[in-house]
Amino acid sequence: MIERYAIPEMTAIWTTEARYSRWLEIEILAVEARSRAGLVPEEDFRKIRENASFDTDRVNEIEEVTRHDVIAFLTSVSESLGPESRHIHYGMTSSDILDTCLAMQIRDSGKLIMDELDRYGEALAGLVKRTRGIVCMGRTHGMNAEPTTMALKFAGHYSEYLRCKKRLEEGIASACVGTISGAVGTFAYLDPSVEEFVCGKLGLGIEEAPTQVVARDRHAQFMYALAALGGAMERFATECRHLQRTEVGEVEERFGKGQKGSSAMPHKRNPIVGERLCGLARLLRGYLQVALENTPLWHERDISHSAAERFIFPDACGVALYGLRKAADLASGLRVFPEAVERNVRGAGDRFFSQGVMLALVRRGLTREDAYAAVQATAMKAMENGTSFAEAAKVDPGITGVVPAEELGNICTMDNHLRNEEYILARLGLH
């Protein structure tokens, strides 16, 4: 992550030092498992637990020669020990610590992301609560459609948050598995009980059929959950950006004291957070593409995925956390202008009653095609003349000949559009 968007708690998980620390934890747990089985003298395990360490600069120095980071790390660790170092990495291969460490990093990153996702959900729930009963225009294709409420508009984003949470839970569970199975995953020189002990201590699942590496479709599932999060944030941000447009003016991002909107135009208050979220969502979708392409490795393993993963995992987790933090701030600080909302409803005229009139004609026996044609002609004429559709319908013999004018007055109300707000919110648990 570039510094501008880096969040320290997330960055700390993906540093070289943090990675080596997790490698050492895995190695010591593997020795402990073998010690418990009577395969490592207790005194040797004690020395390893108390003295095993690494020096990052020394690891880098050794890697300049070995061109292998795990071997360089193991050499540095062995230099901190005596003869007991022979128990380190016994029967294991590089992927055992690489993939198990990656699972630990996803576990820790996933917790941060999940916590921030819940904060975003709480902010959306609060936005729904404070916009209940505010009638607004629903829009399809960017055009006025029929009335809805602001609460129902934002409830759709809360519903998507719930789906994102479930996907993230499943993605974390899928990716948080380790393997301590040795070369080509056969446990040839290491009992499977070691893997069970290590992964159990770390709170990780186990790759059921290791091929020396953890299957990369697991990581792609996690990355999909992050990309879906990006899509959810982008959809919310896009809605807010459209509603903030000058000619709409129904909402506005929080604009802080001293904040500037334009280097040239002092009057500008731009939806910069929403625009940033849309850009970050593109990154998350891109990382997913790489994760999907990492899944088909040659035979039991290759390392075509390795370099790519060094980029995409820290960046994707960092982008997701930063984006969620900004999305939560956007939702919690979003200003809503009921007067502008009401003005836009009034400005839409009353043509949105056309469906109600059409259905009344259908109930009275007209075919849908004939009813549609009759109502459309009246609605188009009212739009072109700038007159009331409801009033035009009441004097149109093609309509009143089927539905009495007084009945049309009862149809042309917004009651139908508003009466189910509480029902829909209750389905989401937003009582």
N, C-alpha and C positions, 0 to 999 in steps of 0.2 A: 504494500500500500504506500502511495505517496504520502508525504507528511501532512498535506492539506486535509486529507480525509481519514487519517489514521486515528484509531482509538487505542490508547495505551494498553488497556486490558486485553484487547485482541492481539495487538502487535506482539505482546509479551509471550503469547502462546507459540508464535511461529519463528522466534529468533533461533539462531544456530545454537546458542547456549541452552535454550529450553529444549531443543531437540536432543542434544547430547545428554541432558539430564534425564530425559525420558528413556533414552537408550540404556543408560546406566541402571535405571530403576528396573527395566525389563531384565537385563542381564543378572542383576542381583537376585531378583525373584526366581529366575530359572535355577540359579545355584541353590537357593533356599529349598526349592521343590526337590532337588536331587539330594540335598542334605537330609531332608525329612524322610526320604526313602532309603537313607543309609548309604548313599553312593558318594557323598562328600563328607569328609571328617568335619565334625562340628566346629573344631578349632579353626579349620581353614575357612569355613563359612563365616565365622565370627570376624576373622581378619579381613575378609572381603567386604563384609557389611560395614566395618568400621573404617577401613582405609581406602577402599576403591574410589578413585577419582579420575578426573581428566583435566587436561589443560587445553583450552580451545586453540591458543596460539600454537601449541605443540602439535595438536591434531592437524592444523593447517600446514605446518612445516612438513610433517610426515607425508601428508597427502600429495605434496608437491612431487614426491618421489614415487609413492605407490599408485597414484592416480585412482585411489579407491578410498572413499570417505569412511566406510565402516572398518576396513582394516587399519586405517590411520587412527581411528578412535580406539579400537581394541589395543593397538600398540601403546597408545598414551595411557590407557587404563592399566595395562600390564606393568608399565613403568612405575605405577604407584603401589605395586604389590610385590610380594616375593614369589616363591615357588607355587603358592596357592593360586596364582593367576591362571594356572593350567585348567582350572574349573570354569573359567569364564568362556562363554560362547560354545560350551561343549555340545556337540551334536547339532548345532544350530547353523543357520545360514543368514546372509545379510537381510534377506526379505523378512525374516522372523522379527527382527527389531525394527526394520523400516516400516513394515505394514502395521505392526502392533503399535508403534509410536504414532503413526498417522491416525489410527483409530482413537488414540488418547487425545490427540490434538483436535480431532473432529468432535469428540465427546465434550471437551472443555469449551471449544468454540460454539458448539451447538447450544450449550447451556446459556451462554451470553446472548446468543441470537434469540433463543426461546424467550428469555426474560424480556428482551426488548420487543419481541413480537407481541407479548401479552400487554406491554405498555401501549403499543399501537392499538391493540384491540380495546383497551380501556378508554383510550382517547376517542376512538370511533363511537363507542357506546355512549360516551358523554356528549358527543356531537349529535347523535340521534336524540338523546334526551332533551337537549336544549333547542331542537328544531321541531319538536312534535307540534302538530296542528298548523304549521306554516304551509299554506297551500301555495304550490308553485306550478309552473308549466313543466310538464314532461316533454322531452324532445326526442324525436327520432330523425335520423339523417341530419341532425343539427337544426331541424325545423320544429316549430310548435306542433305538439301532438294533442295530448289530453292532460288535464290537471292531475297532479299527484301531490305528495307532500315532501318537504325537505327531509323529514325523518325517514320516509320510505326510501328516498334516494340514497341516503347515507347508510341505511340498514343493509342495502345490497353489498356495500363494501365491508360492513361488519360480518355479514354472512361469508364473504370470501376470506376474511381473516380466519374464521373458524375452520374453513377447509385448508387454508395454508398451515394452520397449526397442526392439523392431523397429518398432512403430508410431511411436515418437518419432523414430527415425532417418528413417523415411519422411516424417513430418510436417515435420521440419526441412528435409529435401531439397526437399519440395514448396513450402514457404513462402520458402526462401532464394533467391529469384530477383529480379532487378532488371530495370529497363527504362530505356533512354535513347533513346526513340523519338520524342519531340516530340508536338505536338498531335495528338490522335486516333490516335496510334501508327503513323504512316505513314512516319516517317523523311524527311519532305519536305525538311527543311533540315539534316539531320544524317546522315552516312553511318553505316550499321549497324556499321562497324568501331569507331566510338567506343564504342558499347554493349558490344561484345565486349571491348574493351580495359579499360573501367571495371569491368565485372562480373568479368572475369578477374582483375584486380588485387585485387579485394575478395573473391575466393573464392566468388562467387555464380553461380548459374545465370542463364539468360536466359528471360524470358517469350517463348514461341515466337510467339504471336499477340497482341501487346499491343493494347489498345483505348484507349490512353493510360494505363491503369492495369494493374497486375498483377491477374489474375483472383482474386476473393476466395474462391473455393472452395479455393485453395491455403492460405490462412490458416485457413479452417475445418478443413482436414485437420490442421493443426498444433494447433489448439485442441481437436479431437477427441482427439488423442494426450494432451493435458494432462488432458482430462476423464476419459479412460480411466485415466490415472494416479491421478486422484482416486478413481475407482471401486475400483481395486486397493488403495489405501491404506485406503479405507473398509471393504472386505471383510475385510482383515486386522485392522483396528481393531475391527470388530464381533465377530469371532471372539474376540479377546482380551478384549473387554468381557464377553461371555457367559461365558467361562471364568473370569473374575475374580469373577463373582457369588458372594455369600456362600454360597449353597447348593451351588455347584459348587466354587469355590476351588482350581482346578487351576493357575492362573497368576496373576501379579500384576505390574503395571507397577513399574518401579524407583521406589522412594520415597526421596527424598534426605534427608539429615540436615537437620533443621530445617524440613522441608516440613510443611505443614498440610493436612488434608483437608476440614475443615469449620469455619466460624466458630462453630458452635454445638455440634458433637459432636466432641470431641477424639479419639475412637477411629477416626474415618473415614479410610480410605485408598482414594480413589476413582480410577477409570480415566480421569482427566481428559485425558490425551494422546489416548487412543483416541476419546473423545468430541469432542475438538477436530478430529481428522482427519475424522470423519464430517461435521462442520459445514463444513469447508473443501471437502470433495468436492462439497457442494451448490453452492458458489460456482463451482467449475470447470464443473459442468454448466450453470449459468446463463450463463457466458461463452460456452460453445459455442453456446447458443441464439442469442445476439446475433451471433456470427460467421456462423452459417448464414443469418440474416436479412440479413446484409451482402452476400451473394453476388449477388442480382439487382439490379444498378445499371441506371439508365436509359441506353440507347444505348451510346455509347463511354465515358461516365462520368457520375457525379454525385458529390455528397459526403455523401450520407445516411449512409455508413459512417464518415465521418471522425471526428465527435465521439465516436461509440461506441467506435471503436478506440483513442482516446486513453485511455479507461478500461480496456477489457478486456485489452489486451495487457500493459501493465505489471503490472496486478493479477493476471492469470492466471499470468504467469511468476513473479511473486513468491509467490503462493499455492502454486504447484506446488513451488518450491524449498523454501520453509519447511516445507510438508507432508512432503516427502520427507526432510528433515533430521530431523523429529520421528518419522517412521515408522521411519527407520533406528535412531534412539535407542531407540524402543519395542522393536524386534526384538532389538537387541543387548543391551538391559538387561532383557528379560523374564525374570522369575523363574518357574521351573517347579517344582511340588511333586509329585514322584512318589508320595509317600504318599497324597496326596489323590486323585490319578489312580487309584491302585490301589483305594482305598476306594470310589470311584464305580463302578469295574468290578465289585467284589464286591457293591455295593448294587444293581446292575442285575439280580442273580439270574443265572439261566442260560437265560432264555427266548430269548436270541439264537441258541441252537442250533436254533431251529425250522426255519430254511431247510434246514440240513443234513439233518435228519430227514425233511422233506418230500421232498427230492430223492432220498433213499435209497428212499423208498416209490415214487417215480416210476421209479427204476432197476429196481425189482422188479416193475413192470408196472402200477401204479395210474395212473389218469389224474391229471393235475395237479389237477383240481377235487376229486376224491375225496381225494387226498393232502393238499391244503390244508385241506379241511374237517376231516379227522381230526386233523391237527396243531394247527389253530387251537383246536379244542375242548379239547384237553389243555392247551395253553398258556394259554388264558383261565382255565381252572379252577385251574391252578397259580398264576397271578397273583392271583386272587381269594382263594385259600387261603394265599398266602404260602409256598408249598412249591416244591421243586425241579422244574423242568420235565423235566429229564433223568430224574430218578427216577420221575416220574409217567409218562413215556413208556415206561419199562421195564416197567411193570405194566399198561399199557393194551393190552388184547387187540386193539383195532383197529389198533394199530401193531406190536406184537410178533408178531401173527399174520402179518405180512408181512416184517418185519425183526427178526431175533432180538435179544434184549436185550443179549447180549454184543457184538453188532456196533454197537448204539447207543452203547455206551461208547466205542468208537473214533471214532464220529462226533462226539460231544459234547466236542470239544476245540477250542482256539483255534489249532491249528497252521495251519489253512487261512487264517486271517486274518492271520497273521504271516509266512508263509514268503516272500512276494513283496516285502517291504519293500526289500531290496537291489536287486531287479530293477527296481522302479519308480524308485528313486533313481538307479540307473545310467543309466536313460533320460534323466534330466535332467543327467547329468554330475556328480552328487553322489556320487562314489565314496567 
